[in-house]
């Protein structure tokens, strides 16, 4: 993850929102913790999951 984040996410102050496919998954929470430990300062875990995110009308970016 370290190499990938440095290459794709060089701005450690970028706003990052992570979420899983469902609200029951724990991977996004762990990813948010890991990103914060790597020095990213604006990391948010959307606990509702991808479906809830889309229901709210929020866009998906990759």
C-alpha positions, 0 to 999 in steps of 0.5 A: 500500500505504501508504494501505491499511495505515494504514486497515486496519492502524492498529496497527503492533505487531499480529502480521501473518503473510503467505504466498503460495498456494505455497512457490515464490512470492516476493510474500509475502516482499516484502510482509513486507519492505515492511510492516517498512519501513512500521514494522510490528514483528511481521511474519512470512513463512510460507514454506510457503504457504497450503496448508501453513498450512491443513494445519497447521490454522491459520485464515485471516483477511482 
